[in-house]
Amino acid sequence: MKHRNSYLIVFSIVIFIALLCMHLFFMQQGNYTDEDLIFWEFKVPRLLSAILAGAGLSLSGLLMQNLFQNPMAGPYVLGINSGASMFMALLLLGITPTFNDLSYVGGAMIGAFVSAILMFVISKRVQNMQSLLVIGLMLASFMGAFESVLQTFAAPEQIKQLYIWNMGSLQQLSAAQAPWFALIVLIGIALSLWVVKGLNALIVGEFHANQLGISVPKVRMLILFVTALLAGSTTAFCGPIAFVGLAIPNLARALLKTQDHLILILFTVFIGSSFLLAIDILILVLDPWMGLPLNVLTAVFGAPYVAYLMLKKK
């Protein structure tokens, strides 16, 4: 089994490199007057956006599924995307006088972390993880409803802009923002690897984890922090991206057939990045005929697999 998993990890790295080369090839198509400027200002950020968003969402989904011991838990169960979307709606209504990329990213990040901090506070009072999951879903529903109320006061062009943002995009990341996004994702991966022992212990339950000397409250808070960091930054820079954080961790477990989170984290990161690279390659290929939003394709491929999981687990 260990040899099989090692081969799968190596295979995932090979697939990732192959998709990386394909992505670079398809982005080179077309004639540009200033190729170097286009490459560094638009193509490289788009490539990094796919890699980092895929890795961040997949890893945060894996952490949430471990925390709640529920394969249907995803990175947005804390209401992070709803908080970011609600703050975006506030920005579009003119709450802040500055309308540029920085204000939008900052507003989405603030909204994501406000939701996360609220869930941190609630998690200290609620010991049952399933109750925390339900509260997170209710918080997301409330923020979604509040956003709908805000939209009734918005102009049609503002509603359209918010709708486009909610469909997700790998083209919103600028060259100046890319290093910060990369740093956030790398910190999230490093913290996840640091707490591998706690993640493995949570599989047998909180009681047994405590018996093994694991500080369950600390592990839980770190998981919530890393999830907020990864999912919040991804939502801020790329908009909410559906199904990646839900489907990819389940796919990784199904392929590896292990609960060792050291292997799962590495495999999930590479598979998640490869998935979004493949989706963006498909967008580039279809672009001459149709401009498909990112969330359309992630739903086309992710939703059937999630439905299959639900039917399989009854």
C-alpha positions as CSV (number, residue, x, y, z in Angstrom):
1,M,0.0,0.0,0.0
2,K,2.9,2.4,0.8
3,H,4.5,1.7,-2.5
4,R,1.2,2.2,-4.3
5,N,0.6,5.6,-2.6
6,S,4.2,6.7,-3.4
7,Y,3.6,5.9,-7.0
8,L,0.3,7.8,-7.0
9,I,2.0,10.9,-5.5
10,V,4.8,10.7,-8.1
11,F,2.1,10.3,-10.8
12,S,0.2,13.3,-9.5
13,I,3.4,15.4,-9.7
14,V,4.0,14.2,-13.3
15,I,0.4,15.1,-14.2
16,F,0.8,18.5,-12.5
17,I,4.0,19.3,-14.5
18,A,2.3,18.1,-17.8
19,L,-0.7,20.3,-17.2
20,L,1.6,23.2,-16.3
21,C,3.4,22.8,-19.6
22,M,0.1,22.5,-21.5
23,H,-1.3,25.6,-19.8
24,L,1.8,27.6,-20.8
25,F,1.5,26.4,-24.3
26,F,-2.1,27.4,-24.7
27,M,-1.5,30.8,-23.2
28,Q,1.2,31.4,-25.8
29,Q,-1.3,31.3,-28.6
30,G,-2.0,34.6,-30.2
31,N,0.0,37.6,-31.4
32,Y,0.9,40.3,-29.0
33,T,2.9,43.5,-29.5
34,D,4.6,43.3,-26.1
35,E,4.9,39.6,-25.3
36,D,7.1,40.1,-22.2
37,L,4.7,42.5,-20.6
38,I,1.7,40.3,-21.4
39,F,3.5,37.2,-20.0
40,W,4.5,38.6,-16.7
41,E,1.5,40.9,-16.0
42,F,-1.3,38.6,-17.2
43,K,-0.2,35.0,-18.0
44,V,2.0,34.2,-15.0
45,P,-0.6,35.6,-12.5
46,R,-3.3,33.5,-14.2
47,L,-1.2,30.4,-14.0
48,L,-0.3,31.0,-10.4
49,S,-3.9,31.7,-9.6
50,A,-5.0,28.3,-10.9
51,I,-2.2,26.5,-8.9
52,L,-2.7,28.4,-5.7
53,A,-6.5,28.4,-5.7
54,G,-6.6,24.7,-6.4
55,A,-4.1,23.9,-3.7
56,G,-5.7,26.2,-1.1
57,L,-9.3,25.1,-1.6
58,S,-8.5,21.4,-1.8
59,L,-6.4,21.6,1.4
60,S,-8.9,23.6,3.3
61,G,-11.6,21.1,2.3
62,L,-9.5,18.3,3.5
63,L,-9.1,20.0,6.9
64,M,-12.8,20.7,7.2
65,Q,-13.7,17.1,6.4
66,N,-11.2,15.9,9.1
67,L,-12.5,18.4,11.6
68,F,-16.2,17.5,11.2
69,Q,-15.6,13.9,10.2
70,N,-18.0,14.5,7.4
71,P,-17.1,13.9,3.7
72,M,-19.7,16.5,2.7
73,A,-18.0,19.3,4.6
74,G,-16.1,21.9,2.4
75,P,-14.0,25.0,2.9
76,Y,-17.0,27.3,2.8
77,V,-19.1,25.7,5.6
78,L,-17.9,28.5,7.9
79,G,-19.7,31.0,5.8
80,I,-16.4,32.4,4.4
81,N,-17.5,32.9,0.9
82,S,-20.8,34.4,2.0
83,G,-19.0,36.9,4.2
84,A,-16.7,37.9,1.3
85,S,-19.6,38.2,-1.1
86,M,-21.6,40.3,1.3
87,F,-18.7,42.7,1.8
88,M,-18.3,42.9,-2.0
89,A,-22.0,43.9,-2.2
90,L,-21.4,46.6,0.4
91,L,-18.4,47.9,-1.7
92,L,-20.5,48.0,-4.8
93,L,-23.1,50.1,-3.1
94,G,-20.5,52.7,-2.4
95,I,-19.7,52.1,1.3
96,T,-16.0,52.9,0.5
97,P,-15.1,55.7,-1.8
98,T,-12.1,53.8,-3.3
99,F,-13.1,51.5,-6.2
100,N,-10.0,49.7,-7.4
101,D,-8.7,46.1,-7.3
102,L,-7.1,46.7,-3.9
103,S,-10.3,47.8,-2.3
104,Y,-12.3,44.9,-3.7
105,V,-9.7,42.3,-2.6
106,G,-9.4,44.0,0.8
107,G,-13.2,44.1,1.3
108,A,-13.6,40.4,0.3
109,M,-10.8,39.5,2.7
110,I,-12.3,41.4,5.5
111,G,-15.7,39.8,4.9
112,A,-14.1,36.3,4.9
113,F,-12.2,36.9,8.1
114,V,-15.2,38.5,9.9
115,S,-17.1,35.3,9.2
116,A,-14.2,33.2,10.4
117,I,-13.7,35.1,13.6
118,L,-17.4,34.8,14.4
119,M,-17.1,31.0,13.9
120,F,-14.0,31.0,16.2
121,V,-16.0,32.6,18.9
122,I,-18.9,30.2,18.4
123,S,-16.6,27.2,18.3
124,K,-15.4,27.9,21.9
125,R,-19.0,27.7,23.1
126,V,-20.1,24.8,20.9
127,Q,-18.3,21.5,21.6
128,N,-20.3,19.4,19.2
129,M,-18.8,19.6,15.7
130,Q,-22.0,18.7,13.9
131,S,-23.7,21.6,15.7
132,L,-20.9,23.9,14.6
133,L,-21.3,22.7,11.0
134,V,-25.1,23.5,11.1
135,I,-24.4,26.9,12.6
136,G,-21.9,27.6,9.9
137,L,-24.4,26.7,7.2
138,M,-27.1,28.9,8.9
139,L,-24.6,31.8,9.0
140,A,-23.9,31.4,5.3
141,S,-27.7,31.4,4.6
142,F,-28.2,34.5,6.7
143,M,-25.4,36.4,4.9
144,G,-26.7,35.3,1.5
145,A,-30.1,36.6,2.4
146,F,-28.6,39.9,3.6
147,E,-26.7,40.2,0.3
148,S,-29.9,39.6,-1.6
149,V,-31.5,42.5,0.3
150,L,-28.5,44.7,-0.6
151,Q,-28.9,43.9,-4.2
152,T,-32.4,45.3,-4.3
153,F,-30.8,48.8,-3.7
154,A,-28.0,48.3,-6.3
155,A,-28.0,49.5,-9.9
156,P,-28.2,46.8,-12.7
157,E,-24.5,47.3,-13.6
158,Q,-23.5,46.8,-10.0
159,I,-25.6,43.6,-9.8
160,K,-24.0,42.3,-13.0
161,Q,-20.5,43.1,-11.6
162,L,-21.3,41.2,-8.4
163,Y,-22.7,38.3,-10.4
164,I,-19.5,38.0,-12.5
165,W,-17.4,38.1,-9.3
166,N,-19.5,35.3,-7.8
167,M,-18.9,33.1,-10.8
168,G,-15.2,33.0,-9.9
169,S,-12.2,33.8,-12.1
170,L,-8.5,33.0,-12.4
171,Q,-7.9,36.4,-14.1
172,Q,-8.5,38.7,-11.2
173,L,-5.0,38.2,-9.6
174,S,-2.5,40.9,-10.5
175,A,1.3,40.5,-10.7
176,A,1.7,42.6,-7.5
177,Q,-0.8,40.4,-5.6
178,A,0.6,37.1,-6.7
179,P,3.5,36.9,-4.2
180,W,1.2,37.6,-1.3
181,F,-1.3,35.0,-2.4
182,A,1.6,32.5,-2.8
183,L,2.9,33.3,0.6
184,I,-0.5,32.8,2.2
185,V,-1.0,29.4,0.6
186,L,2.5,28.2,1.5
187,I,1.9,29.3,5.1
188,G,-1.3,27.3,5.1
189,I,0.4,24.2,3.7
190,A,3.3,24.5,6.3
191,L,0.9,24.8,9.2
192,S,-1.1,21.8,8.0
193,L,2.0,19.7,7.8
194,W,3.0,20.9,11.2
195,V,-0.2,19.6,12.8
196,V,-0.3,16.3,10.9
197,K,-0.1,14.3,14.2
198,G,-3.2,16.0,15.5
199,L,-5.1,15.5,12.2
200,N,-4.3,11.8,12.3
201,A,-5.4,11.6,15.9
202,L,-8.8,13.3,15.3
203,I,-9.7,10.4,13.0
204,V,-10.2,8.1,16.0
205,G,-12.3,10.7,17.8
206,E,-11.7,13.6,20.2
207,F,-11.7,11.3,23.3
208,H,-9.0,9.0,22.0
209,A,-7.1,12.0,20.6
210,N,-7.0,13.5,24.1
211,Q,-5.8,10.1,25.5
212,L,-2.9,10.2,23.0
213,G,-1.8,13.6,24.4
214,I,-3.2,15.7,21.6
215,S,-4.6,19.1,22.6
216,V,-7.8,18.9,20.6
217,P,-9.0,22.5,21.2
218,K,-5.6,23.8,19.9
219,V,-5.8,21.5,16.8
220,R,-9.3,22.6,16.2
221,M,-8.5,26.3,16.4
222,L,-5.5,25.8,14.1
223,I,-7.7,24.0,11.5
224,L,-10.2,26.8,11.6
225,F,-7.5,29.4,11.2
226,V,-5.8,27.7,8.3
227,T,-9.2,27.1,6.6
228,A,-10.1,30.8,7.0
229,L,-6.6,31.8,5.7
230,L,-6.7,29.6,2.6
231,A,-10.4,29.8,1.7
232,G,-10.6,33.5,2.6
233,S,-7.6,34.5,0.5
234,T,-8.7,32.4,-2.4
235,T,-12.2,33.9,-2.3
236,A,-10.7,37.4,-2.1
237,F,-8.4,37.0,-5.1
238,C,-10.4,34.6,-7.3
239,G,-14.0,34.9,-6.1
240,P,-15.9,31.9,-4.7
241,I,-15.0,28.7,-6.6
242,A,-17.4,25.8,-6.1
243,F,-16.9,22.1,-5.6
244,V,-13.0,22.1,-5.7
245,G,-12.7,21.9,-1.9
246,L,-15.5,19.4,-1.6
247,A,-14.7,16.9,-4.4
248,I,-10.9,16.8,-4.5
249,P,-10.2,15.7,-0.9
250,N,-12.7,12.9,-1.3
251,L,-11.1,11.9,-4.6
252,A,-7.7,11.9,-2.9
253,R,-8.9,9.6,-0.1
254,A,-10.6,7.2,-2.6
255,L,-7.4,6.9,-4.7
256,L,-4.9,6.6,-1.8
257,K,-7.1,4.6,0.6
258,T,-5.3,5.9,3.6
259,Q,-5.9,8.2,6.5
260,D,-2.3,9.4,6.9
261,H,-2.6,13.1,6.5
262,L,1.0,13.6,5.6
263,I,0.4,11.8,2.3
264,L,-3.1,13.1,1.9
265,I,-2.0,16.8,2.2
266,L,0.7,16.4,-0.4
267,F,-1.5,14.4,-2.8
268,T,-4.5,16.8,-2.3
269,V,-2.4,19.9,-3.0
270,F,-1.1,18.5,-6.3
271,I,-4.5,17.0,-7.4
272,G,-6.3,20.3,-6.6
273,S,-3.8,22.4,-8.5
274,S,-3.9,20.0,-11.4
275,F,-7.7,20.1,-11.5
276,L,-7.9,23.9,-11.7
277,L,-5.1,23.9,-14.3
278,A,-7.1,21.4,-16.4
279,I,-10.2,23.5,-16.0
280,D,-8.4,26.7,-17.1
281,I,-6.9,24.8,-20.1
282,L,-10.4,23.9,-21.2
283,I,-11.5,27.5,-20.8
284,L,-8.6,28.6,-23.0
285,V,-9.4,26.0,-25.6
286,L,-13.1,26.9,-25.7
287,D,-12.5,30.6,-25.5
288,P,-12.6,31.3,-29.3
289,W,-16.2,29.8,-29.4
290,M,-17.6,30.5,-25.9
291,G,-16.5,32.3,-22.8
292,L,-17.4,29.9,-19.9
293,P,-17.2,31.1,-16.3
294,L,-15.0,29.1,-14.0
295,N,-17.7,27.9,-11.7
296,V,-19.7,26.5,-14.6
297,L,-16.9,24.0,-15.4
298,T,-16.0,23.2,-11.8
299,A,-19.7,22.4,-11.3
300,V,-19.9,20.3,-14.5
301,F,-17.1,18.0,-13.3
302,G,-17.4,18.4,-9.5
303,A,-21.1,18.1,-8.9
304,P,-21.6,14.6,-10.4
305,Y,-18.8,13.3,-8.3
306,V,-20.2,14.8,-5.1
307,A,-23.6,13.4,-6.0
308,Y,-22.1,10.0,-6.6
309,L,-20.4,10.2,-3.1
310,M,-23.7,11.0,-1.5
311,L,-25.5,8.1,-3.2
312,K,-22.6,5.7,-2.4
313,K,-22.7,6.7,1.3
314,K,-26.6,6.7,1.4
